[in-house]
């Protein structure tokens, strides 16, 4: 029996078959050689599988810190290039209620930036009701989604007296898009606008009137604060209650009733176009409908959002 076993093992080696004892020895050697690298990968995989949000946040920070840092630097450089091109144009002053096209000389097309003032994009319906689909604040770039479709932004009106800067289409094609970092910044702006539109659609389709008003006021506050245009909890809102209703899909009576309720509850007060946030925590809760964002969802976004408003 012993000789037969030995013969079988010898035959196995000649055929290239490795027996379990030898396989174990090779595995040990392989483990020793690759232990550091395998250990790092295993630790990373284990951390990703952890249900603990804190471990997810820590892992996400480790994975994203270098990527976010590089992307932030590139977006900053791209923003500077776009700003220089905007600054090279002659700003145009517009009165309230004027189409944005009035800032263009002749039939020229391009992208616009609100150097000062507010504006809105609207749609006219057969019911004679003008629906506001987006609101632009100082610093917003307008027309990014129309430049490649050769469609002029006829349906954008100023809400206040404004100063507009413009980059003509030929300059966009010659100076902005060929510059990789400037094009990256324009793409980032488009993504930010898309996220804003998605939040707006989600709020209108799923939140009640209180939630919609809270979302709108919190959105304007956050955008103004990030751009350094306010330091406290008070800002000017140049929308009438009718326009607020057209923006949020509410009747003016409903808007008025909810605004009174929010004031009585000491959450937010709107008086003569002046918004005063009385309880930011409660306002945020209403805007989110009680749903809190996960910690890991804000790791990269917070750093990148700051870039456009420096």
Secondary structure by P-SEA (a helix, b strand, c coil): caaaaaaaaaaaaaaccccaaaaaaaaaaaaaacaaaaaaaaaaaaaaacccaaaaaaaaaaacaaaaaaaaaaaaaaaaaaaaaaaabbbbbbcccccccccccccbbbbbbcccccccccccccccbbbbcccccccccccccccccccccccccccccbbbbbbcaaaaaccccccaaaaaaaaaaaaaaaaaaaaaaaaaacccaaaaaaaaaaaaaaaaaaaccccccbbbbcccaaaaaaaacccaaaaaaaaaaaaaaccbbbcccccccccaaaaaaaaaccccccccccaaaaaaaacccc
